Amino acid sequence: MISQPNKLTPEKIAKVLGAVENLMQLHQDGTLGGEVMPEDANPGLRKGSDENYLYFTLPMALNYQRNSYRLWEATLQTYRDKETKDVFFPAAVVDMGIDALREKLLKHKVALQPNRHPQIWMQLCETFKQRFDGSVKNFFAANNGCVANIKGYMAANKKLFPYLSGAKIMNYWLYVMGQYTDTVFADKQNITVAPDTHVLQASAKLGIITPDDIKNSYVRSIVSERWDAVLKESKWHPIDIHTPLWLWSRSGFVANPQRSKEAHTMTIRQEHPRDYPEVYALVKAAFATVSHADGDEQDYLNELREKSTFIPALSLVAEIEDKLVGQIVLYEMEIAAPSGPVTQLVLSPVSVLPDYFRRGIARAMMERAYEIALELGYTAVFLCGDPAVYRGLGYVPSCEFGISHVDDPDKTADWCMARELVPGALDGITGTIEIE
């Protein structure tokens, strides 16, 4: 026996589940941070494309004993570089050989070990090319989209999936694939907790394991088994708690999951005229510490409300304990296309009180605004902003769709960005836009 399930008494399980409930709420509210996760450093590929599946698969095998954020930043640089982008295509990798692959992977530091890392990458590419026609999607399909089958196949063929077949990386990889691609696993409950250092520390904090367990060479198996036991009759799958545990530990356990969930509740609702004075002060405070702010964002918002492009249903506020802490607005604009104007939306501005920065409030408001926009029939959103920030929120330079800002004569600016709310919404549309 690896674990000792009798340590998990009904009383302890109930206590842990109460803490998990609150921890999940903290994560949803953004209190744990995580507005930008490591994997958010991606080129915004179509979720269902083979290229997207490979993008989130090959680097994952190198995601051990290193900073995840730096790995995925290096991965994105490698993808954007015309000289190195071909490392994401198995057939091209096999044809180029190990020496060329080594040079390309080292260029932006996707690979840190000059021998082992290129060998891992090459083996995975050979596996996918020779057995699944270069497609991770085909691999999943061959196993009926079943986690148990996928894990069983990889366990039986470990040499074909170096490091990716390890318990920690494999489970986290499957979780990421569920988050960043269009795959839907038939048995998500079989993706177990991915017990990295942060998850181990958080598990100990909640009493899932003891300090003595951490010293055990089988601690990762112990943690996985105990979380499976705790969550067996709950509404969560084991992998659901991975990110909240990881963020909680990474933040130094600042948040207290023993607090009642009501204390963390945030409401996102439509802005009302009675909110205008408080929103004015909120926006002014939000941009007071931003270096690139004009200083008149609060006045701009007042002017925007008087225009015909203003949509009240898309002017939202975030409220915590009767206090407004955030505001967002989407308004109409037109793409000047050769075939005639196309109406879509602009996001501007997004405001959060400084004391509530890095709690996920902006992301939560954006996601709610997108839901409402879809209900109203809009399918894409544009903005002018910092690519380093907005790429992690699903935006790509609008010029990639053939749509450029009127102040961008070269049609290459990365600060004018777009996000499709419906895949393919901007296909076949070209032209210019003007955002104030």
C-alpha positions in Angstrom: 0.0 0.0 0.0 1.3 3.4 -1.0 -1.2 5.6 0.9 -3.0 5.3 4.1 -6.7 6.1 3.4 -7.7 5.6 7.0 -6.1 8.9 7.8 -8.8 10.6 5.9 -11.7 10.4 8.4 -15.2 11.6 7.4 -14.6 14.6 9.6 -11.3 15.5 7.9 -12.8 15.0 4.4 -15.7 17.3 5.3 -13.3 19.9 6.6 -11.1 19.7 3.5 -14.1 19.9 1.2 -15.2 23.0 2.9 -11.8 24.6 2.4 -11.9 23.4 -1.3 -15.3 25.1 -1.8 -13.9 28.4 -0.6 -10.6 27.9 -2.5 -12.5 27.4 -5.7 -14.5 30.6 -5.0 -11.3 32.5 -4.3 -9.9 31.3 -7.7 -13.1 32.2 -9.5 -13.0 35.7 -8.0 -9.4 36.1 -8.9 -8.2 36.5 -5.3 -5.5 33.9 -5.9 -4.1 35.8 -8.9 -3.6 33.9 -12.1 -5.0 36.5 -14.5 -2.3 35.3 -16.8 -1.2 31.6 -16.6 2.0 30.3 -18.2 0.2 28.7 -21.1 -1.5 32.0 -21.9 1.7 32.8 -23.8 0.4 31.4 -27.0 -0.3 32.7 -30.6 -4.0 32.4 -30.3 -4.4 29.6 -32.9 -7.7 28.1 -33.7 -8.5 25.8 -30.8 -9.3 22.8 -33.0 -6.3 23.1 -35.3 -3.6 20.4 -35.4 -1.1 23.2 -35.0 -2.7 24.3 -31.8 -2.7 20.8 -30.4 1.0 20.4 -31.2 1.8 23.9 -29.7 0.5 22.8 -26.3 2.0 19.3 -26.5 5.7 19.4 -27.6 6.9 22.1 -25.1 5.0 20.3 -22.2 7.5 17.5 -22.3 10.3 20.0 -21.3 8.2 21.5 -18.5 10.1 20.1 -15.6 12.5 21.7 -13.0 12.1 25.1 -14.7 10.0 28.2 -14.6 6.8 27.5 -16.5 6.3 31.2 -17.5 9.7 31.4 -19.0 9.2 28.1 -20.9 6.0 29.3 -22.6 7.3 32.8 -23.3 10.3 31.1 -25.0 7.8 28.8 -26.8 5.9 31.8 -28.2 9.0 33.5 -29.3 10.1 30.3 -31.1 6.7 30.1 -32.8 6.8 33.7 -34.0 10.3 33.4 -35.4 10.1 32.4 -39.1 13.4 30.6 -38.7 12.3 28.4 -35.8 8.5 28.0 -36.3 8.9 24.7 -38.1 9.9 22.9 -34.9 6.1 22.7 -34.2 5.5 20.5 -37.3 6.6 16.8 -36.7 7.3 16.0 -40.4 9.6 19.1 -40.7 11.4 18.2 -37.4 12.1 14.6 -38.6 13.4 15.9 -41.9 15.6 18.6 -40.4 17.5 16.2 -38.1 18.7 16.6 -34.6 21.5 19.2 -35.1 19.2 21.7 -36.8 16.5 21.0 -34.3 19.0 21.6 -31.4 20.0 25.0 -32.9 16.4 26.1 -33.3 15.2 25.0 -29.8 18.2 26.7 -28.1 17.8 30.0 -30.0 15.0 31.3 -27.7 15.8 28.9 -24.9 12.8 26.5 -25.3 15.6 23.9 -24.8 17.9 24.4 -21.9 19.8 21.1 -22.1 21.5 21.0 -25.5 21.3 17.2 -25.9 18.4 15.8 -23.8 15.8 18.4 -24.7 16.2 18.2 -28.5 16.1 14.4 -28.2 12.8 14.5 -26.3 11.3 16.8 -28.9 12.6 14.7 -31.8 11.2 11.5 -30.3 7.8 13.0 -29.8 7.7 14.3 -33.3 8.8 10.8 -34.6 6.0 9.2 -32.6 3.3 11.5 -33.9 4.5 11.4 -37.5 5.0 7.7 -37.8 2.0 6.5 -35.8 -0.6 9.3 -36.0 0.2 11.2 -39.3 1.8 14.1 -37.3 -1.4 14.8 -35.4 -2.1 14.8 -31.6 -5.8 14.9 -32.5 -5.4 11.6 -34.3 -3.7 10.2 -31.2 -6.7 11.2 -29.1 -9.2 9.9 -31.7 -7.3 6.6 -31.8 -8.0 6.3 -28.1 -11.7 7.3 -28.4 -11.0 10.6 -26.6 -10.8 8.5 -23.4 -8.3 9.6 -20.8 -7.9 6.1 -19.4 -7.1 4.8 -22.9 -4.7 7.6 -23.6 -2.9 7.2 -20.3 -2.8 3.4 -20.8 -1.3 3.7 -24.2 1.4 6.1 -23.1 2.2 4.0 -20.0 2.6 1.0 -22.3 4.8 3.0 -24.7 6.8 5.2 -22.4 9.8 5.4 -24.7 7.6 6.9 -27.4 6.5 9.7 -25.1 9.6 10.7 -23.1 8.7 12.8 -20.0 5.2 13.5 -21.4 4.3 10.0 -20.1 5.4 10.8 -16.5 2.5 10.9 -14.1 2.9 14.6 -13.2 3.4 16.0 -16.7 0.9 13.7 -18.4 -2.0 14.7 -16.1 -1.2 18.4 -16.4 -0.8 18.1 -20.1 -4.2 16.5 -20.5 -5.7 19.2 -18.3 -4.1 22.0 -20.5 -5.4 20.3 -23.6 -8.9 20.4 -22.2 -8.4 24.1 -21.4 -6.7 25.4 -24.6 -7.9 23.1 -27.4 -11.3 22.0 -28.4 -10.9 18.4 -27.1 -13.6 17.1 -24.9 -12.5 14.0 -22.9 -15.2 11.4 -22.2 -13.8 10.7 -18.8 -12.3 13.9 -17.4 -12.5 12.4 -13.9 -9.5 10.2 -14.8 -7.2 13.2 -15.0 -5.7 13.1 -11.6 -4.1 16.0 -9.6 -0.7 16.9 -11.1 1.4 17.0 -7.9 4.2 19.4 -8.5 5.9 21.3 -5.7 3.2 23.9 -5.2 0.4 21.3 -5.2 2.3 19.2 -2.6 2.8 22.3 -0.4 -0.9 23.3 -0.7 -2.0 19.7 0.0 0.1 19.7 3.2 -1.4 23.0 4.2 -4.9 21.5 3.9 -4.0 18.4 5.8 -4.2 16.0 2.9 -0.6 14.9 3.6 1.7 15.4 6.6 5.3 16.7 6.8 6.4 13.1 7.0 4.6 12.3 3.8 6.5 15.0 1.9 9.7 13.1 2.7 8.3 9.9 1.2 9.6 9.0 -2.2 6.0 8.0 -3.2 4.6 11.4 -2.1 3.2 12.2 -5.6 1.2 9.0 -5.7 0.0 9.5 -2.1 -1.3 13.0 -3.0 -3.0 11.8 -6.1 -4.7 8.9 -4.3 -5.8 11.0 -1.4 -7.3 13.8 -3.5 -9.1 11.1 -5.5 -10.6 9.8 -2.2 -11.5 13.3 -0.9 -13.2 14.3 -4.2 -14.8 11.0 -5.1 -18.4 12.0 -4.1 -18.0 15.7 -4.7 -18.9 17.9 -7.6 -15.3 18.4 -8.7 -12.9 16.2 -10.7 -9.4 15.9 -9.2 -7.7 18.0 -11.9 -10.2 20.9 -11.2 -8.4 21.8 -8.1 -4.9 21.8 -9.6 -4.7 25.5 -10.6 -6.3 26.9 -7.4 -3.9 24.8 -5.3 -1.0 25.9 -7.5 -1.9 29.6 -7.3 -2.6 29.5 -3.6 0.9 28.0 -2.9 2.6 30.3 -5.4 1.1 33.4 -3.7 2.5 32.3 -0.3 -0.9 31.2 1.1 -1.9 34.8 1.6 -5.6 34.0 1.0 -7.5 32.1 3.7 -9.8 29.4 2.3 -11.4 29.0 5.7 -13.2 32.3 5.2 -16.8 32.0 4.2 -17.4 32.1 0.5 -19.9 34.9 0.9 -17.0 37.2 1.9 -15.4 36.6 -1.6 -18.6 37.0 -3.7 -18.3 39.4 -6.6 -21.2 40.5 -8.6 -20.9 41.7 -12.2 -23.9 43.6 -13.4 -25.0 46.3 -15.8 -24.0 49.8 -14.9 -26.9 52.2 -13.8 -27.0 56.0 -14.0 -26.9 56.1 -10.2 -23.4 54.5 -10.5 -21.9 57.2 -12.7 -20.3 59.3 -9.9 -18.7 56.3 -8.2 -17.6 54.9 -11.6 -16.1 58.3 -12.5 -13.9 58.2 -9.3 -13.1 54.5 -9.9 -11.9 55.0 -13.5 -9.8 58.1 -12.4 -8.2 56.1 -9.6 -7.6 53.0 -11.8 -5.6 55.0 -14.4 -3.8 57.3 -11.9 -0.9 54.9 -11.6 -0.8 53.8 -15.2 2.2 55.2 -17.1 0.6 55.3 -20.5 -2.7 56.8 -19.3 -4.0 60.1 -20.8 -5.5 61.2 -17.5 -8.9 61.8 -19.0 -10.3 58.3 -19.2 -13.1 59.1 -16.8 -14.2 62.0 -19.0 -13.9 59.8 -22.1 -16.3 57.3 -20.6 -18.9 60.1 -19.8 -18.7 61.2 -23.5 -19.0 57.7 -24.7 -22.3 57.2 -22.9 -23.8 60.0 -25.0 -22.9 58.5 -28.4 -25.1 56.3 -30.5 -22.5 53.5 -30.4 -22.9 53.1 -26.6 -24.6 49.9 -25.6 -26.0 50.1 -22.0 -26.1 46.3 -21.8 -22.3 46.2 -22.4 -21.4 48.7 -19.8 -20.7 46.6 -16.7 -19.5 47.1 -13.2 -18.0 44.6 -10.7 -19.2 44.9 -7.1 -17.8 43.4 -3.9 -19.7 43.9 -0.7 -21.7 46.9 -2.1 -18.5 48.6 -3.4 -17.8 49.1 -7.1 -14.3 47.8 -7.8 -14.3 47.5 -11.6 -15.9 48.8 -14.7 -15.8 47.7 -18.4 -17.5 48.9 -21.5 -17.8 47.5 -25.1 -19.2 49.8 -27.8 -20.0 49.5 -31.5 -17.6 50.3 -34.3 -17.4 49.6 -38.0 -14.8 47.9 -40.0 -14.4 49.8 -43.3 -14.4 46.8 -45.6 -14.4 46.8 -49.4 -17.8 45.2 -49.5 -19.3 47.6 -47.0 -19.1 48.4 -43.3 -19.1 45.5 -40.8 -20.3 46.3 -37.3 -18.4 44.8 -34.4 -17.2 45.9 -30.9 -14.4 47.8 -29.2 -13.2 47.2 -25.7 -12.3 50.4 -23.9 -11.7 51.2 -21.2 -11.3 48.4 -18.5 -10.8 49.8 -15.0 -10.1 48.2 -11.7 -9.4 49.9 -8.4 -5.7 49.7 -7.5 -6.4 47.9 -4.2 -8.1 45.1 -6.2 -5.4 44.7 -8.9 -4.3 41.1 -9.8 -7.4 39.4 -8.5 -8.9 38.4 -11.9 -11.5 41.1 -11.8 -10.7 42.5 -15.3 -10.7 39.0 -16.8 -14.1 38.1 -15.1 -15.7 41.3 -16.4 -14.4 40.7 -19.9 -15.7 37.1 -20.0 -19.1 38.3 -18.8 -19.1 41.1 -21.4 -18.3 38.6 -24.1 -21.2 36.4 -23.1 -23.6 39.3 -23.3 -22.1 40.4 -26.7 -22.7 37.0 -28.1 -26.3 37.1 -26.9 -26.7 40.4 -28.7 -25.3 39.0 -32.0 -21.7 40.4 -32.0 -18.9 38.0 -32.9 -15.6 39.9 -32.5 -14.0 42.5 -30.3 -11.2 45.0 -31.1 -8.9 47.1 -28.9 -5.7 49.1 -28.8 -3.4 47.9 -26.1 -0.2 46.2 -25.0 0.3 42.9 -26.8 2.2 41.4 -23.8 -1.0 41.8 -21.7 -3.8 41.1 -24.2 -2.3 38.1 -26.0 -2.8 36.2 -22.7 -6.4 37.2 -22.9 -7.1 35.7 -26.3 -6.2 38.7 -28.5 -4.0 38.7 -31.6 -2.9 41.6 -33.8 -5.8 42.5 -36.0 -3.5 42.7 -39.0 -3.4 38.9 -38.9 -7.0 39.0 -40.0 -6.3 41.6 -42.7 -7.8 44.4 -40.6 -5.6 47.4 -39.6 -5.9 50.6 -37.7 -6.2 53.8 -39.8 -3.1 55.1 -38.0 -1.1 52.1 -39.1 -0.1 52.7 -42.8 2.2 49.6 -42.8 -0.6 47.4 -41.7 1.7 45.6 -39.3 1.0 47.1 -35.9 0.7 44.6 -33.0 -1.0 47.1 -30.7 -4.3 47.0 -32.6 -5.7 43.7 -31.6 -8.8 41.5 -32.1 -10.5 38.6 -30.5 -13.0 36.4 -32.3 -15.9 35.4 -30.0 -17.0 32.9 -32.7 -14.2 31.0 -34.5 -13.9 32.2 -38.1 -16.0 35.4 -37.4 -13.4 37.5 -39.2 -12.6 35.1 -42.0 -12.8 36.9 -45.4 -13.1 40.4 -43.8 -10.4 43.0 -44.6 -10.3 46.7 -44.1 -9.5 49.4 -41.6 -10.8 50.5 -38.2 -10.5 53.6 -36.1 -10.4 53.4 -32.4 -10.0 56.6 -30.4 
